[in-house]
């Protein structure tokens, strides 16, 4: 069982996936910081100083400590949507760049000549055998 696990864990695809997850996590933190620290303050400036992340719709007010406030925090939801769109756009741009690079490599690489038909290969072999027998 240990050998099977080692084979699985050390495959190239698993290691590539692990690296992708780590880089993705770090990239997510960068995007969250971009949204929280750059985009949302600018939106707040444009909306007259409203902190959009604190925006909520209070369904029921808090009643002492016995009943906490019940609210829909739609501002935080909007911020998470912005995070998602920025990450999705970034990934789209990277994938598109890789596709263009692959396409360029395919265009630059010369196409391999097509394989000759079977009849032609057989005739060539027969010709070579006849030459050998005549040379002896």
C-alpha positions as CSV (number, residue, x, y, z in Angstrom):
1,X,0.0,0.0,0.0
2,X,2.9,2.4,0.8
3,X,4.5,1.8,-2.6
4,X,1.2,2.5,-4.4
5,X,0.8,5.7,-2.4
6,X,4.4,6.7,-3.3
7,X,3.8,6.1,-7.0
8,X,0.6,8.2,-6.8
9,X,2.1,11.1,-4.8
10,X,5.3,11.3,-6.9
11,X,3.6,11.4,-10.3
12,X,4.3,14.6,-12.2
13,X,0.6,15.6,-12.4
14,X,0.1,15.4,-8.6
15,X,3.1,17.6,-7.9
16,X,2.0,20.1,-10.6
17,X,-1.4,20.2,-9.0
18,X,0.1,20.8,-5.6
19,X,2.2,23.7,-6.9
20,X,-0.9,25.1,-8.6
21,X,-2.9,25.0,-5.4
22,X,-0.1,26.8,-3.4
23,X,0.3,29.5,-6.1
24,X,-3.5,29.9,-6.4
25,X,-3.8,30.4,-2.7
26,X,-1.1,33.1,-2.7
27,X,-2.7,34.7,-5.8
28,X,-6.1,34.7,-4.0
29,X,-4.6,36.6,-1.1
30,X,-3.1,39.2,-3.5
31,X,-6.5,39.7,-5.3
32,X,-8.3,39.9,-1.9
33,X,-5.9,42.6,-0.9
34,X,-6.4,44.4,-4.2
35,X,-10.1,44.4,-3.7
36,X,-10.1,45.3,0.0
37,X,-7.3,47.9,0.0
38,X,-7.6,49.5,-3.5
39,X,-10.9,48.9,-5.2
40,X,-13.3,49.1,-2.3
41,X,-11.9,52.4,-0.9
42,X,-12.2,53.9,-4.4
43,X,-15.8,52.7,-4.6
44,X,-16.4,54.2,-1.2
45,X,-14.9,57.5,-2.4
46,X,-17.2,57.5,-5.4
47,X,-20.3,56.6,-3.3
48,X,-19.7,59.4,-0.8
49,X,-17.7,57.6,1.8
50,X,-19.9,54.5,2.2
51,X,-18.0,51.4,3.2
52,X,-19.7,48.9,0.9
53,X,-18.4,45.9,2.9
54,X,-20.4,47.1,5.9
55,X,-23.6,47.4,3.9
56,X,-26.4,45.2,5.2
57,X,-30.1,44.8,5.3
58,X,-31.2,44.3,8.9
59,X,-34.1,41.9,9.1
60,X,-34.4,41.9,12.9
61,X,-32.8,44.3,15.3
62,X,-30.8,42.9,18.2
63,X,-32.7,42.6,21.5
64,X,-30.1,42.8,24.2
65,X,-27.8,39.8,24.3
66,X,-30.5,37.3,24.2
67,X,-31.3,37.8,20.5
68,X,-28.5,38.9,18.2
69,X,-29.1,41.0,15.1
70,X,-30.3,39.2,12.0
71,X,-29.1,40.8,8.8
72,X,-28.1,40.0,5.2
73,X,-24.6,41.3,4.6
74,X,-24.9,42.0,0.9
75,X,-21.8,44.4,1.0
76,X,-19.5,41.5,1.8
77,X,-21.2,39.4,-0.9
78,X,-20.5,42.2,-3.5
79,X,-16.9,42.3,-2.4
80,X,-16.6,38.5,-2.8
81,X,-18.1,38.8,-6.3
82,X,-15.5,41.3,-7.2
83,X,-12.8,39.0,-5.9
84,X,-14.2,36.2,-8.0
85,X,-14.3,38.3,-11.2
86,X,-10.8,39.6,-10.8
87,X,-9.4,36.0,-10.3
88,X,-11.5,34.6,-13.2
89,X,-10.3,37.4,-15.5
90,X,-6.7,36.9,-14.5
91,X,-6.8,33.1,-15.1
92,X,-8.6,33.7,-18.4
93,X,-5.8,36.1,-19.5
94,X,-3.1,33.6,-18.5
95,X,-4.8,30.7,-20.3
96,X,-5.3,32.8,-23.4
97,X,-1.6,33.8,-23.3
98,X,-0.6,30.1,-23.2
99,X,-2.9,29.2,-26.0
100,X,-1.4,32.0,-28.2
101,X,2.1,30.8,-27.4
102,X,1.2,27.1,-28.2
103,X,-0.5,28.3,-31.5
104,X,2.6,30.2,-32.4
105,X,4.8,27.2,-31.7
106,X,2.6,25.0,-33.9
107,X,2.8,27.5,-36.8
108,X,6.6,27.8,-36.5
109,X,7.2,24.0,-36.4
110,X,7.2,22.4,-39.9
111,X,4.6,19.8,-40.5
112,X,5.9,16.3,-40.8
113,X,5.5,14.8,-44.2
114,X,2.7,12.3,-44.5
115,X,3.5,8.6,-44.3
116,X,3.7,6.9,-47.7
117,X,0.9,4.4,-48.5
118,X,1.4,0.8,-47.7
119,X,1.6,-0.2,-51.3
120,X,4.5,2.2,-51.9
121,X,6.4,0.9,-48.8
122,X,5.9,-2.7,-50.0
123,X,7.1,-1.8,-53.5
124,X,10.2,-0.1,-52.1
125,X,11.0,-3.2,-50.1
126,X,10.6,-5.5,-53.1
127,X,12.8,-3.1,-55.2
128,X,15.5,-3.2,-52.5
129,X,15.4,-7.0,-52.3
130,X,15.7,-7.3,-56.0
131,X,18.7,-5.0,-56.1
132,X,20.3,-7.1,-53.4
133,X,19.7,-10.4,-55.2
134,X,21.0,-8.9,-58.5
135,X,24.2,-7.6,-56.8
136,X,25.1,-11.1,-55.6
